[in-house]
Amino acid sequence: MKPDASIGALHVTQGELTNDALLKKYDLGVAAISWESRTVTALPFMAGRSEETVMLRFASTDKSVDDLKDVMQSDADKILGSYSLHSLERSTVWNENVADLDRLVSEAVRRAGRPISVLLDMSCLPKRYSLLLLGRGFRQEHVARMDILYAEAERYEMTRLKHSGAVNIVSEGASTTVQVPYFEGDNYTPDKRDLFISLGGELTNAVPIVERFEASDLRLYSVEDTQARVPSAQFEGEAPIRQRLSEMPNAYNMTFALGDVLGLAEDVLRTKQLPTTCLAIGPKTHALAFGLAALADDSIQLVCRSPGRYLANDAIPSGKIFLYQIQDRFEPRAYWS
């Protein structure tokens, strides 16, 4: 993986986290409380580094899930000491949560009186919300610098709760597509369009979208070592779907390392020919790559999916934390430490 590159107006570095790579003080720190045990993996690096650290907690309909979140919140209390708890609606309640996060960032910018620096742990934050913060920050020129942490999952385990008949590792129920604000693209209904998809451990969700899309070019981005991270039953069960996607007309398969955000973003920008929809249903890191490409090219539209419900399966942390530092190359405050 290359360590750094310019993507449009942004300069981006990537690599494993080291403590001295972070600023001593950020204007705003944001992370999410989840049921996953990797919720707290990156928090020691966030402690004491922001004027305000906010922990987002989405509402749950299942008391068992809330109990798991309570455990993670208790651990966060011990690690962070002082932080603000920000309660949101269920993660599937999109519009209300978008408005809430918009107010959160606007207040931080108002307090600072200038474009702000943000330290974001996206490990347990649904990808569409991470992308919202990324797009809003740089499109509105409210963020000069955003440093993003991501705790790698060594493997995903089937739920510690008892969801009868659950096969998927992330979600279940009917999914809908969600247009991410600030990534709408400048031509919403072109005559022809390419479709680029980041694939993860639930390929079934991609098929209905691909079949109705009729893309000129279909580019499929997979993650290296997916088989080692997901349950074997999940991976083997979706083998026919992988084959079916690969055999679709004008389909191209590419594989990138989980942490290689720059490589994937540059591939998107290099290979797109038409107005392009990027569908982020794979890992959060590859969704971030799509977001960076879309910020550099206004003909790229970015879409995520909103599932019927998330399953409380655990993501066992490997201990490795990736750091992505994103700076506005034309904003001097991005380089202040």
C-alpha positions in Angstrom: 0.0 0.0 0.0 1.3 3.5 -0.8 1.5 5.7 2.3 0.1 8.9 0.9 -1.5 10.5 -2.1 -3.4 13.5 -3.2 -7.1 12.7 -4.1 -8.6 15.8 -5.6 -8.4 18.7 -3.2 -7.4 16.4 -0.3 -4.1 14.9 0.8 -4.5 11.5 2.4 -2.1 9.3 4.3 -2.8 5.7 5.3 -1.1 3.1 7.5 -1.2 1.4 10.9 -1.8 3.8 13.8 1.1 5.0 15.9 0.6 7.3 18.8 2.8 10.0 17.6 0.9 10.3 14.3 -2.0 11.9 16.0 -2.4 15.6 16.9 -2.2 16.5 20.6 -5.6 18.2 20.4 -8.5 18.0 18.1 -11.6 20.2 18.1 -14.0 17.2 18.1 -13.7 13.5 18.7 -16.5 11.1 17.6 -16.9 7.4 18.2 -19.9 5.0 18.5 -21.0 2.6 21.2 -21.8 -0.8 19.8 -22.3 -4.4 21.0 -19.1 -5.4 19.3 -16.0 -6.0 21.4 -13.9 -3.8 19.2 -16.0 -0.8 20.3 -13.2 0.2 22.7 -10.1 -1.0 20.8 -9.2 2.5 19.5 -10.5 4.5 22.4 -7.2 4.7 24.4 -5.8 6.7 21.5 -8.7 9.1 21.7 -8.6 9.8 25.4 -7.8 13.4 26.2 -7.2 14.4 22.6 -10.2 16.5 21.9 -11.9 19.6 23.2 -15.0 17.6 23.1 -15.3 13.8 22.7 -18.7 12.5 21.7 -19.8 8.9 22.0 -22.8 8.2 19.7 -25.3 5.6 20.9 -28.1 4.4 18.6 -31.3 3.2 20.2 -32.1 -0.5 20.2 -35.3 -2.4 20.2 -33.8 -5.4 21.8 -33.0 -5.3 25.5 -30.3 -7.9 25.0 -28.5 -5.6 22.6 -28.8 -2.7 25.0 -27.3 -4.9 27.7 -24.3 -5.6 25.5 -24.0 -1.9 24.7 -24.1 -1.1 28.4 -21.0 -3.3 28.9 -19.1 -1.5 26.2 -20.2 1.9 27.5 -18.9 1.0 31.0 -15.6 0.1 29.4 -15.6 3.4 27.5 -16.2 5.2 30.8 -13.0 3.7 32.2 -10.9 4.5 29.2 -12.1 8.0 28.3 -13.1 9.4 31.7 -14.8 12.5 30.4 -17.0 12.5 27.3 -20.5 13.5 26.1 -23.0 10.7 25.4 -25.1 11.6 22.4 -28.3 9.4 22.0 -29.7 8.9 18.5 -32.6 7.0 17.1 -32.1 3.5 15.8 -29.5 3.5 13.0 -32.1 2.7 10.4 -34.0 5.9 11.2 -31.9 7.9 8.7 -33.4 11.4 8.3 -33.7 12.2 12.0 -30.2 11.0 12.8 -28.8 13.0 9.9 -30.3 16.2 11.2 -29.0 15.4 14.7 -25.4 14.9 13.5 -25.6 18.0 11.4 -26.4 20.0 14.6 -23.5 18.3 16.4 -21.0 19.3 13.8 -22.4 22.8 13.3 -22.1 23.5 17.1 -18.5 22.4 17.1 -17.7 24.7 14.2 -19.6 27.6 15.9 -17.6 27.1 19.1 -14.3 27.0 17.2 -15.1 29.9 14.9 -13.2 28.3 12.0 -12.9 25.0 10.1 -12.3 22.3 12.7 -10.1 19.2 13.2 -11.9 15.9 13.8 -10.8 12.6 15.2 -13.3 9.9 14.1 -13.4 6.3 15.2 -15.5 4.6 12.4 -14.9 1.1 13.7 -18.5 0.6 14.9 -20.3 3.5 13.2 -22.5 2.4 10.3 -20.7 3.4 7.1 -23.4 5.7 5.8 -22.9 7.9 8.9 -19.1 8.0 8.6 -19.6 9.0 5.0 -22.1 11.7 6.0 -19.5 13.2 8.4 -16.8 13.0 5.7 -18.9 14.5 3.0 -20.5 17.2 5.1 -17.2 18.2 6.6 -15.3 18.8 3.4 -18.1 19.8 1.1 -19.2 22.5 3.5 -15.6 23.5 4.2 -16.3 23.1 7.9 -13.5 20.5 8.4 -9.9 21.3 7.7 -8.6 17.9 8.8 -10.2 14.6 9.7 -8.2 11.7 11.2 -10.1 8.4 11.0 -9.4 5.3 13.1 -10.5 1.8 12.1 -10.0 -1.2 14.4 -9.6 -4.3 12.2 -11.7 -7.3 12.9 -9.7 -10.5 12.9 -12.9 -12.5 12.4 -16.7 -12.1 12.7 -18.6 -14.5 14.9 -22.2 -15.5 14.8 -24.4 -13.8 17.3 -23.9 -14.1 21.0 -27.7 -13.6 21.1 -30.2 -16.1 19.7 -31.6 -14.9 16.4 -33.5 -17.9 15.1 -32.7 -18.9 11.6 -30.1 -16.1 11.1 -27.6 -16.8 8.4 -26.1 -13.4 7.7 -23.3 -12.0 9.8 -24.3 -8.3 9.7 -28.0 -7.9 9.0 -31.2 -9.4 8.0 -34.5 -8.3 6.6 -35.3 -6.3 3.4 -32.7 -3.7 2.5 -33.3 -0.3 1.0 -30.7 1.9 -0.7 -29.8 5.2 0.9 -28.4 8.2 -1.0 -25.7 9.7 1.1 -26.0 13.5 1.4 -23.2 15.4 -0.2 -22.5 12.5 -2.6 -25.5 12.8 -4.9 -23.5 13.3 -8.1 -24.0 16.1 -10.6 -26.1 14.0 -13.0 -28.7 12.0 -11.1 -30.4 10.3 -14.1 -27.9 9.9 -17.0 -28.7 7.8 -20.0 -25.9 5.4 -19.2 -24.1 4.7 -15.9 -21.4 2.5 -14.5 -21.8 0.6 -11.3 -18.9 0.0 -8.9 -19.6 -2.2 -5.8 -17.5 -2.9 -2.8 -18.3 -6.4 -1.7 -18.1 -7.8 1.8 -19.5 -10.8 3.6 -23.1 -10.5 2.5 -23.1 -10.7 -1.3 -26.8 -11.6 -1.5 -27.7 -7.9 -0.9 -25.9 -6.9 -4.1 -27.8 -9.1 -6.6 -31.2 -7.3 -6.8 -29.5 -4.0 -7.2 -27.2 -5.2 -9.9 -29.9 -7.0 -11.8 -32.1 -3.9 -12.1 -29.3 -1.5 -12.7 -28.2 -2.6 -16.2 -24.8 -0.9 -15.8 -22.5 -0.2 -18.8 -19.6 -1.4 -16.7 -19.8 -3.4 -13.5 -16.7 -3.3 -11.3 -16.6 -5.6 -8.3 -14.2 -4.8 -5.5 -13.5 -7.6 -3.0 -11.4 -7.7 0.1 -8.3 -9.8 0.4 -8.6 -12.7 3.0 -12.4 -12.4 3.3 -12.6 -16.1 3.8 -10.4 -15.9 6.9 -12.6 -13.3 8.5 -16.1 -14.6 8.0 -17.7 -17.9 9.2 -17.0 -20.7 6.7 -20.8 -21.4 6.3 -21.4 -17.8 5.2 -18.5 -17.7 2.7 -19.2 -21.1 1.2 -22.9 -20.5 1.0 -22.4 -17.4 -1.1 -20.0 -19.0 -3.6 -22.8 -19.3 -6.3 -23.6 -15.7 -5.8 -20.0 -14.6 -6.3 -19.9 -16.7 -9.5 -23.1 -15.2 -10.7 -21.9 -11.6 -10.2 -18.6 -12.3 -11.9 -20.3 -13.7 -15.0 -22.6 -10.7 -15.5 -22.0 -8.8 -18.7 -19.1 -6.2 -18.5 -18.1 -7.4 -15.0 -14.6 -6.8 -13.8 -13.2 -8.2 -10.5 -10.6 -6.4 -8.4 -9.2 -7.3 -5.0 -7.7 -4.8 -2.5 -6.4 -5.2 1.0 -8.8 -4.2 3.7 -6.7 -1.2 4.7 -5.8 0.0 1.2 -8.1 3.0 0.9 -5.9 5.0 -1.5 -5.4 2.1 -3.9 -9.1 1.6 -4.3 -9.9 5.3 -4.5 -7.4 5.8 -7.2 -8.6 2.8 -9.2 -12.2 4.2 -9.1 -11.0 7.5 -10.5 -8.7 5.9 -13.1 -11.2 3.5 -14.5 -14.6 5.3 -14.5 -15.7 6.3 -17.9 -19.4 7.4 -17.4 -21.3 8.9 -14.5 -20.8 6.3 -11.8 -22.8 4.9 -8.9 -20.6 3.5 -6.1 -22.6 1.1 -3.9 -20.8 0.6 -0.6 -22.0 -2.7 0.9 -18.5 -4.0 1.8 -16.2 -2.9 4.6 -16.1 0.5 6.1 -12.6 1.1 4.7 -13.6 0.5 1.2 -16.7 2.7 1.7 -14.2 5.5 2.8 -12.3 4.9 -0.5 -15.5 5.5 -2.5 -16.2 8.6 -0.4 -12.7 10.1 -1.2 -13.2 9.3 -4.9 -16.6 11.0 -4.9 -15.2 14.1 -3.3 -12.7 14.3 -6.1 -15.2 13.7 -8.9 -18.7 15.2 -9.0 -19.9 12.6 -11.5 -19.7 9.9 -8.8 -22.8 9.1 -6.8 -22.4 7.2 -3.5 -25.1 4.9 -2.2 -25.3 2.6 0.9 -27.9 0.2 2.0 -30.1 0.3 5.0 -31.0 -3.2 6.3 -34.2 -4.2 8.0 -32.2 -4.8 11.2 -28.6 -5.3 12.3 -27.7 -8.6 14.0 -25.7 -8.4 17.2 -22.8 -10.6 15.9 -19.4 -9.8 17.3 -16.4 -8.5 15.5 -13.3 -9.8 17.3 -10.6 -7.2 17.1 -7.2 -8.2 15.7 -5.5 -5.4 17.7 -4.5 -3.7 14.5 -5.8 -0.1 14.0 -5.6 1.7 10.7 -5.2 5.5 10.6 -6.4 7.6 7.6 -5.4 11.3 7.8 -7.4 13.5 5.4 -6.3 17.1 5.0 -7.7 19.9 2.9 -4.7 20.9 0.8 -6.0 24.4 0.4 -6.8 25.1 4.1 -3.8 26.2 6.1 -5.4 25.1 9.3 -5.3 21.5 8.2 -1.6 21.5 8.9 -1.6 23.2 12.3 -0.7 21.0 15.2 
